[in-house]
């Protein structure tokens, strides 16, 4: 049970921790919790770090508690935020919590036959009947305003140049989160709270409440906030967040996100986001450095994370879709994938619609490139591109005599047009 801290250390998953935590963990089965923000019905890959913390905790023999913040989600955590956020109503929060519960169950075992089975709790359950007067009397009197004002999350907002300050609602957030720790300490024998490094202030407020009210000791452990080596934000793409829900981020797009990771980032991510052991990871990194063009590191990372979040079958479909783009038999192979997967592959590519009957006798390629689709700016540009041998229909180069007809259809309706390697256009037959 004592190997949890050592496991996190070599994976680079510890930012800060309270003294004595390793000894505390070595003495008995312990319980630790992490809070999850229910502002969406899906978690995104930024949430994978705390999920992995809980999973490693359970693998080390301890009991993980995932706390869905139904109550705190109604307030809004000011940590790392520059502005007040919109509050969610109870119905929306309940729907979001159900989605989060389903996702967490993929990583943690809730089998009650296990002595360290995971728990999912909702702090709304114990906060909903806690009156304001009772709260400020039983909890608020134990923490001074001076103590609360000393937190970075408070100071940064109050001293910000925008001058917007902080509402009383958000100011009290650390007290509500602190009470969660006190409640779980009393009712679930939970002695550790974990989270991102931006949560340190909120976590230590909970420890202070446990000490002042119950004369007990709580422990804290935080992980670093994940960044990308190029300075861009981790977990974001051109389309926004990378979600764990395949309805929000397709499995293909999810797989591609990890596959396109830089070498430097992949060396860190494979430690953080997979359960591969240290020897295996060191060998993968070593093999990758010998032949970096094979991208073994990225392929292993993408495969491991996609399987973990989705499934082996979904991974195979994503790999199939990735290879199809470079297939020598593109038209044949692309027709074998589902239409939804085809649309995932070409998500964001400009598309136009043309009456399907016009393809019966074939459409001249020059007319299709400009007049019918608007893909190219003029007929002369179309002729020039064709003479330069830079136009491809379904990945096959064509000349200016080519007629595009039903034989070119993918899934009986689509045609993929390329100009060079970088410009892609989709034509969809309708009617």
Legacy VTK file of the C-alpha trace (Angstrom):
# vtk DataFile Version 3.0
C-alpha trace
ASCII
DATASET POLYDATA
POINTS 431 float
0.000 0.000 0.000
2.949 2.329 0.437
3.913 2.378 -3.247
1.328 4.987 -4.269
3.601 8.004 -3.690
6.580 6.321 -5.390
4.380 5.453 -8.371
3.230 9.058 -8.734
6.749 10.454 -8.343
8.294 8.670 -11.334
5.236 9.506 -13.410
5.648 13.215 -12.610
2.226 13.382 -10.979
3.080 15.126 -7.707
3.179 18.905 -7.462
2.863 19.217 -3.687
1.908 17.075 -0.679
1.673 17.452 3.073
4.426 15.958 5.263
3.867 12.422 6.532
1.483 11.323 3.790
3.612 8.362 2.670
3.844 6.981 6.213
0.105 7.555 6.667
-0.618 5.501 3.530
1.680 2.665 4.573
-0.150 2.024 7.849
-3.616 1.023 6.664
-6.163 1.174 3.845
-6.928 4.869 3.430
-9.645 6.802 1.634
-8.947 9.809 -0.587
-11.290 11.955 -2.623
-11.172 14.238 -5.644
-13.948 16.608 -6.654
-15.277 16.770 -10.213
-16.964 19.848 -11.613
-20.405 18.996 -13.093
-20.670 21.948 -15.494
-20.999 19.529 -18.444
-22.466 16.054 -18.892
-19.012 14.843 -19.958
-15.525 15.190 -18.580
-12.725 16.259 -20.950
-9.146 15.024 -21.128
-8.031 17.622 -18.593
-10.035 15.544 -16.087
-8.009 12.444 -16.974
-5.217 13.497 -14.597
-7.357 13.402 -11.409
-9.064 10.251 -12.713
-5.656 8.592 -13.098
-4.753 9.686 -9.543
-7.827 7.896 -8.191
-7.155 4.832 -10.350
-3.539 4.564 -9.121
-4.813 5.057 -5.571
-7.158 2.086 -5.941
-4.486 -0.047 -7.625
-2.291 0.642 -4.575
-4.918 -0.966 -2.348
-6.662 2.174 -1.098
-10.253 3.411 -1.488
-10.928 6.208 -3.997
-13.895 8.551 -3.665
-15.090 10.557 -6.660
-17.066 13.530 -5.428
-19.427 15.078 -7.952
-19.847 18.699 -6.952
-23.597 19.123 -7.213
-23.544 21.804 -4.492
-20.208 23.462 -5.266
-21.144 23.421 -8.959
-23.972 25.805 -8.065
-21.441 28.305 -6.703
-18.487 28.181 -9.089
-14.870 27.640 -8.111
-12.871 30.903 -8.367
-9.507 29.067 -8.538
-7.662 30.083 -11.695
-10.697 31.990 -12.980
-10.667 35.650 -13.918
-14.418 36.128 -13.958
-17.573 34.897 -12.267
-19.139 32.003 -14.123
-22.785 31.295 -14.819
-24.551 29.202 -12.216
-26.355 26.014 -13.280
-29.846 24.973 -12.293
-30.540 21.769 -10.389
-32.011 19.848 -13.363
-28.968 20.547 -15.559
-26.596 19.605 -12.746
-28.398 16.303 -12.153
-28.175 15.385 -15.838
-24.478 16.292 -15.901
-23.770 14.218 -12.805
-25.260 11.097 -14.398
-22.989 11.460 -17.428
-19.911 11.918 -15.235
-20.770 8.887 -13.088
-20.961 6.699 -16.186
-17.542 7.876 -17.410
-15.815 7.424 -14.045
-17.024 3.833 -13.838
-14.740 2.992 -16.798
-11.644 3.699 -14.690
-12.599 2.679 -11.166
-14.048 -0.531 -9.746
-17.233 -0.031 -7.753
-17.608 -3.747 -6.974
-18.675 -3.820 -3.321
-17.010 -7.204 -2.868
-13.703 -5.321 -2.878
-12.565 -3.937 0.462
-11.368 -0.813 -1.374
-14.252 -0.428 -3.806
-14.651 3.069 -5.231
-17.445 5.409 -4.184
-19.237 8.116 -6.130
-20.818 10.733 -3.891
-22.541 14.056 -4.488
-22.010 16.918 -2.069
-25.492 18.242 -2.860
-26.831 15.330 -0.792
-25.436 16.778 2.430
-25.563 20.464 1.530
-29.190 20.724 0.329
-30.680 20.734 3.852
-27.881 22.730 5.467
-29.365 26.168 6.154
-27.310 29.312 5.686
-27.584 30.208 9.365
-26.480 26.734 10.434
-23.556 26.837 8.038
-22.154 30.194 9.165
-22.640 29.177 12.802
-21.236 25.636 12.656
-18.570 26.084 9.959
-17.952 29.761 9.231
-17.024 30.725 12.778
-14.009 28.386 12.709
-12.219 30.123 9.802
-11.178 33.776 9.915
-11.602 36.202 7.037
-7.854 36.865 7.265
-7.199 33.167 6.623
-9.562 33.120 3.623
-8.091 36.335 2.200
-4.594 34.848 2.261
-5.489 32.284 -0.442
-4.053 32.966 -3.900
-7.414 32.257 -5.566
-8.903 35.120 -3.540
-5.958 37.546 -3.654
-5.502 37.231 -7.413
-9.125 38.132 -8.085
-9.375 40.955 -5.582
-6.120 42.510 -6.766
-6.786 41.965 -10.467
-6.431 44.960 -12.796
-9.937 44.386 -14.173
-11.354 45.614 -10.880
-14.285 43.187 -11.057
-13.411 41.754 -7.653
-15.129 38.665 -6.289
-18.695 38.034 -5.190
-19.512 36.804 -1.697
-20.754 33.589 -3.380
-17.343 32.716 -4.797
-15.545 33.995 -1.718
-17.339 31.338 0.351
-16.454 28.531 -2.084
-13.399 27.409 -0.109
-15.561 27.033 3.016
-18.077 24.829 1.206
-15.311 22.668 -0.296
-13.583 22.615 3.073
-16.778 21.321 4.664
-16.848 18.477 2.109
-13.502 17.286 3.456
-14.801 17.542 7.038
-17.991 15.649 6.137
-16.105 12.853 4.334
-13.628 12.632 7.208
-16.497 12.091 9.651
-18.713 9.850 7.527
-16.331 7.950 5.225
-13.110 7.947 7.251
-11.551 9.960 4.396
-8.211 11.455 5.426
-6.798 12.670 2.075
-7.969 15.144 -0.528
-6.289 15.247 -3.946
-6.608 17.548 -6.935
-4.847 19.891 -9.327
-2.235 22.300 -8.012
-4.755 25.160 -8.313
-6.814 23.417 -5.591
-4.150 23.642 -2.864
-5.818 26.609 -1.146
-9.250 24.974 -1.058
-7.814 21.652 0.138
-5.850 23.183 2.997
-8.986 25.027 4.157
-10.598 21.603 4.560
-7.591 20.365 6.507
-7.873 23.414 8.766
-11.567 22.731 9.447
-10.817 19.097 10.331
-8.090 20.248 12.727
-10.053 23.068 14.365
-13.465 21.393 14.680
-12.645 17.685 15.147
-9.004 17.862 16.263
-8.167 15.356 13.509
-5.493 15.408 10.802
-6.126 15.603 7.088
-3.610 15.224 4.261
-3.299 16.853 0.845
-1.738 15.855 -2.473
-1.845 17.870 -5.661
-0.735 17.097 -9.204
0.747 19.605 -11.665
-1.482 21.301 -14.211
-0.652 19.759 -17.577
0.862 22.064 -20.184
2.145 21.619 -23.735
5.757 22.314 -24.640
4.760 24.749 -27.407
2.820 26.894 -24.955
-0.645 26.029 -26.316
-3.314 24.754 -23.957
-3.466 21.041 -23.234
-6.771 19.361 -24.042
-7.827 21.902 -26.666
-8.047 21.622 -30.434
-9.306 24.004 -33.106
-12.808 22.763 -32.353
-12.533 23.304 -28.585
-12.251 20.791 -25.745
-11.311 17.152 -26.338
-14.137 15.353 -24.520
-14.308 11.799 -23.183
-17.822 11.439 -24.634
-17.619 10.191 -28.229
-20.765 12.198 -29.071
-18.862 15.393 -28.268
-15.429 14.367 -29.616
-15.367 11.483 -32.087
-13.106 8.532 -31.276
-11.183 9.245 -34.486
-10.551 12.863 -33.470
-9.680 11.733 -29.913
-7.136 9.233 -31.262
-5.662 11.823 -33.632
-5.167 14.311 -30.788
-2.799 11.924 -28.998
-1.214 10.705 -32.235
-0.237 14.269 -33.167
1.521 14.927 -29.846
5.096 16.217 -30.077
7.971 13.932 -29.033
8.687 16.048 -25.963
5.076 16.036 -24.762
4.540 12.357 -25.576
7.423 11.376 -23.254
5.536 13.032 -20.388
2.028 12.041 -21.400
2.775 8.324 -21.702
3.758 8.351 -18.004
0.739 10.384 -16.937
-2.073 8.983 -19.073
-1.291 5.241 -19.278
-0.863 2.401 -16.801
2.221 1.034 -18.584
4.987 0.258 -16.081
8.274 2.150 -15.852
10.395 -0.459 -17.680
7.933 -0.659 -20.586
7.772 3.111 -20.938
11.543 3.536 -20.817
11.923 0.904 -23.562
9.286 2.580 -25.746
11.020 5.953 -25.376
14.400 4.367 -26.134
13.071 2.551 -29.227
11.360 5.733 -30.378
14.592 7.736 -30.172
16.360 5.196 -32.422
13.681 5.488 -35.146
11.610 8.608 -34.371
10.046 8.631 -37.850
8.065 5.495 -36.915
6.365 7.500 -34.112
6.205 4.452 -31.830
5.818 6.703 -28.787
2.795 8.570 -30.154
1.170 5.416 -31.539
1.502 3.625 -28.195
0.197 6.647 -26.273
-2.774 7.121 -28.616
-3.629 3.403 -28.570
-3.426 3.076 -24.783
-5.511 6.166 -23.997
-8.133 5.488 -26.693
-8.609 1.899 -25.503
-8.852 3.031 -21.885
-11.405 5.785 -22.536
-13.401 4.065 -25.293
-12.649 0.432 -26.186
-10.330 -1.827 -28.177
-12.908 -2.047 -30.952
-13.258 1.751 -31.168
-9.457 2.019 -31.284
-9.292 -0.381 -34.228
-11.886 1.701 -36.097
-9.902 4.880 -35.428
-6.683 3.255 -36.695
-8.507 1.969 -39.758
-9.809 5.467 -40.458
-6.309 6.923 -40.028
-4.741 4.485 -42.493
-7.527 4.901 -45.045
-6.378 8.436 -45.888
-3.033 7.075 -47.074
-4.370 3.907 -48.683
-3.414 3.049 -52.264
-7.003 1.778 -52.666
-8.628 4.858 -51.121
-12.032 4.622 -52.840
-12.445 0.945 -52.019
-11.227 1.284 -48.418
-13.115 4.480 -47.555
-16.338 2.812 -48.715
-15.805 0.124 -46.055
-16.021 2.558 -43.132
-19.302 3.806 -41.660
-20.678 7.078 -43.011
-20.416 8.611 -39.521
-16.712 7.685 -39.447
-16.242 9.143 -42.942
-17.728 12.426 -41.685
-15.479 12.293 -38.597
-12.401 11.911 -40.808
-13.343 14.960 -42.877
-14.800 17.009 -40.028
-14.355 20.718 -40.693
-13.621 20.257 -44.423
-15.634 22.601 -46.651
-18.528 20.881 -48.422
-21.010 21.766 -51.142
-24.177 19.999 -52.339
-25.022 19.210 -55.968
-28.123 17.508 -57.371
-27.189 13.834 -57.642
-28.926 13.512 -61.029
-26.324 15.807 -62.607
-23.750 13.041 -62.167
-25.702 10.580 -64.357
-23.912 11.640 -67.538
-20.844 12.950 -65.693
-19.751 16.496 -64.838
-16.653 17.963 -66.503
-13.926 18.370 -63.899
-13.256 22.038 -64.834
-16.948 22.885 -64.481
-17.123 20.967 -61.164
-14.076 22.691 -59.651
-15.402 26.216 -60.202
-18.892 26.672 -61.603
-20.639 23.857 -59.735
-18.777 23.808 -56.418
-16.922 27.088 -56.049
-13.933 25.115 -54.743
-11.602 27.082 -57.022
-12.003 30.790 -57.774
-12.200 30.540 -61.591
-12.208 28.179 -64.544
-8.723 29.387 -65.478
-7.457 28.462 -62.008
-9.060 25.036 -62.466
-7.304 24.566 -65.857
-3.975 25.707 -64.418
-4.262 23.344 -61.437
-5.123 20.447 -63.738
-2.202 21.211 -66.069
0.082 21.257 -62.973
-1.229 17.768 -62.117
-2.350 18.950 -58.674
-6.024 17.903 -58.759
-7.089 14.527 -57.363
-10.507 12.922 -57.236
-10.693 10.477 -54.331
-6.880 10.637 -54.061
-6.322 9.792 -57.760
-4.783 12.476 -60.015
-6.970 13.470 -62.968
-6.579 15.593 -66.125
-8.886 18.222 -67.641
-10.797 15.630 -69.680
-12.028 13.787 -66.600
-15.766 13.393 -65.978
-16.912 13.000 -62.380
-19.797 10.538 -62.210
-21.588 8.077 -59.904
-18.629 5.680 -60.175
-16.658 8.184 -58.057
-19.183 8.222 -55.203
-18.180 7.320 -51.657
-21.144 5.927 -49.692
-23.280 6.587 -52.817
-23.110 10.362 -52.409
-19.686 11.877 -51.552
-16.656 12.814 -53.674
-13.350 13.968 -52.148
-11.464 16.561 -54.189
-7.882 17.579 -53.402
-5.744 20.380 -54.744
-2.197 19.508 -53.757
-1.621 18.041 -50.313
-3.239 20.704 -48.170
-6.512 21.760 -49.799
-9.475 19.351 -49.504
-13.100 19.751 -50.528
-16.131 17.441 -50.233
-18.930 17.289 -52.806
-22.192 15.740 -51.649
-24.826 14.522 -54.081
-28.370 15.221 -52.881
-31.856 14.394 -54.067
LINES 1 432
431 0 1 2 3 4 5 6 7 8 9 10 11 12 13 14 15 16 17 18 19 20 21 22 23 24 25 26 27 28 29 30 31 32 33 34 35 36 37 38 39 40 41 42 43 44 45 46 47 48 49 50 51 52 53 54 55 56 57 58 59 60 61 62 63 64 65 66 67 68 69 70 71 72 73 74 75 76 77 78 79 80 81 82 83 84 85 86 87 88 89 90 91 92 93 94 95 96 97 98 99 100 101 102 103 104 105 106 107 108 109 110 111 112 113 114 115 116 117 118 119 120 121 122 123 124 125 126 127 128 129 130 131 132 133 134 135 136 137 138 139 140 141 142 143 144 145 146 147 148 149 150 151 152 153 154 155 156 157 158 159 160 161 162 163 164 165 166 167 168 169 170 171 172 173 174 175 176 177 178 179 180 181 182 183 184 185 186 187 188 189 190 191 192 193 194 195 196 197 198 199 200 201 202 203 204 205 206 207 208 209 210 211 212 213 214 215 216 217 218 219 220 221 222 223 224 225 226 227 228 229 230 231 232 233 234 235 236 237 238 239 240 241 242 243 244 245 246 247 248 249 250 251 252 253 254 255 256 257 258 259 260 261 262 263 264 265 266 267 268 269 270 271 272 273 274 275 276 277 278 279 280 281 282 283 284 285 286 287 288 289 290 291 292 293 294 295 296 297 298 299 300 301 302 303 304 305 306 307 308 309 310 311 312 313 314 315 316 317 318 319 320 321 322 323 324 325 326 327 328 329 330 331 332 333 334 335 336 337 338 339 340 341 342 343 344 345 346 347 348 349 350 351 352 353 354 355 356 357 358 359 360 361 362 363 364 365 366 367 368 369 370 371 372 373 374 375 376 377 378 379 380 381 382 383 384 385 386 387 388 389 390 391 392 393 394 395 396 397 398 399 400 401 402 403 404 405 406 407 408 409 410 411 412 413 414 415 416 417 418 419 420 421 422 423 424 425 426 427 428 429 430
